[in-house]
């Protein structure tokens, strides 16, 4: 039986393709949603672009017939812009009808007897719909439950002889077929847990091989646990063009990625530039009240990147002679064009060849936004995306529908990609306890 899907405005703003994502069923766009799109269309961010694209798509469909009667689609379904009849105002008096959410709810209520489903990313609207006996769902075509996300590391128990043979031969046959390219493995002795080895699946011949990391630090940064060793191994492998790192605050995601980027750009010259970027989502239109030019206005939002750079350049070690103890030495690299830090707003539309591109705070990006960024990669470019799916500022996504988890899940079968979820905090003992308790 065909269903009628009433789409909330936030679904359209989240994914333009949602208009055609319901197979041979009927899609209803409440007229108030069109009014809300008009409010968003002037925004210069991804939401504004999506609003304009939805409007253009619906305008293009008008050539096939009146939108209020419904337009037949190639998949057998229809799209219809719905104008309430007036009797749809039968909402409880507690729900103010002038609110857009409640007007969308009234449309679903008017169609309630026709196998209707309200699709919205608004949790409270789903609760209100349920209270009125209306079936309500989240838009889940791009959802990946973070609790079920591929972690990139598997622990297996083997014999002491197998571990010794692995160290001696430098490889081991992969006994399990259920694994992914570039997946990390912790091999533990079944009799002695302290006797272990770290390995990674080689996608070329499906064997386990040792990590390529030596004992030297990477720009004075040493991995402090097995998860960080796996992450750094992926970051330093030039054959892996996409690395995703997920984890809570303090697990070292950004620090490791920047250190590896400096190693590959400054020391080895594999890439012409280390380009570090992050979404400026909390800024919105509030940037204007900050003093100074655009660079000075952006500094507060890019400060976490500078903090990591100051940590790297202020740590004694292999590159001490290059830094001479000066915390802001990285500015010389910026002046030379080898290091660039900028907001994601300026990356759209660019082609980025032979660069080490780090996208921090990627959990605030939608799947569509992350696709836009990755498709910017030119020849020989490596892209690293990092973030914490539990620290999301974007109201239109959550821990299961953000760009970071979406990429990690979609790319897990690709030989040129790798992923690690980091759990152990290493920033400080206090930060680790706070992340777990608060």
Buried (B, 14 or more C-beta within 10 A) or exposed (E): EBBBBBBBBBBBBBBBBBBBBBEEBBBBBBBBBBEBBEEBBEBEBBBBBBBBBBBEBBEEBEEEEEBEEBBEBEEEBBBBBBBBEEEBEEBEEEBEEEEBBBBBBBBBBBBBEEEBBBBBBBEEBBEBBEEBEBBBEBBEEBBBEBEEBBBBBBEBEBEEEBBEBBEEEEBBEBEEEEBBBBBBBBBBBEEEEEBBBBBBBBBEEEBBBBBEBEEEBBBBBBBEBBBBBBBBBBBBBEEBBBBBBBBBBBBBBBBBBBBBBBBBBBEEEBBBBBBBBBBBBEBEEEBEEBEEEEEEBBEEBBEEBBEBBBBBBBBEBEBEEBBEEEBEBBBBBBEEEBBBBBBBBEBEEEEBBBBBBBBBBBBBBBBBBBBBBBEBBEEEBBBBBBBBBBEBEBEBBBBBBBBBBBBBBBBBEBBBBBBBBBEBBBBEEEBBEBBEEE
